[in-house]
């Protein structure tokens, strides 16, 4: 575990020793201090891939406050550094980045194209279905697969038809399997949309628990999706309560407890007992 303070970490991002730069960027995981934005954006162009990737991940995890900075840097970037800036923009989940992704979808770097196309799907950029579809003609297998996943994210009649056509034209068995899996999920989501049902955007619990080790702020953000959707699963609420308690964030802990009690008492009676007891102890 790093002993670097925030100020030390910022300064050491420019150290000549790559191991120190790695320690510095890892020390900034979970930061919400906006003064870290510009130094982290510079770190995205670091010579070391681990430093670049981690800096991009942290920036993405900081959310909307970094978007304008990242877009400005992206518009003036060249070469491989665009891949990491594209990844950072993807992590913000901002629709403001869509024009950047459209541009990056035809970048000379295959990694940039892959991230950009996947991002367009996740952001539900239906107006860019042609851009996404062009990825199916890409020479890189990963880019073509990203296009399939992005079309699946759109979950529309048009996107499903394109996936089916791509499946018919493809000879690779693994690619066909990915098409089949994506089609199944897309058709299910399209039916849900048609019946006004909420399509869950949550990650699997196991994946979020892994995120806790590398990006706690993002993990909390993912757990909060269960709360927003009002899902009747007690585990995400419990993890959020634990994490908020560790951060001494009692207001958010109480909010999650009340939400858990409200949802679980209706959907899964008796499952709310744990949260009632915890709330009573806090307010007792």
LINKAFEN-V144582 format. One line per field, one symbol per residue. burial: I if it has 9 or more other C-alpha atoms within 8 Angstrom, else O. A space follows every 10 residues. Layout:
BEGIN
burial->???
END
This chain:
BEGIN
burial->OOOIOOOIII OIIOIOOOOI IIIIIIIIII OOOOOIIOII IOIIOIOOOO IIIIIIIIII IIIOOIIOII IOIIOOOOOO IIIIIIIIII IIOIOOIIOI IIOIIOIOII OIIIIIIIII IIIOIOOIIO IIIOIIOIOO OOIIIIIIII IIIIIOOOII OIIIOIIOOO OOOOIIOIIO OIIOIIIOII OIIOOOOOOO OOOOOOOIIO IIOOIIIIII OIIIIIIOOO OOOIOIIOII IOIIIOOOIO OOIIOIIIII IOIIIOOIOO IIOOIIOIIO OOOO
END
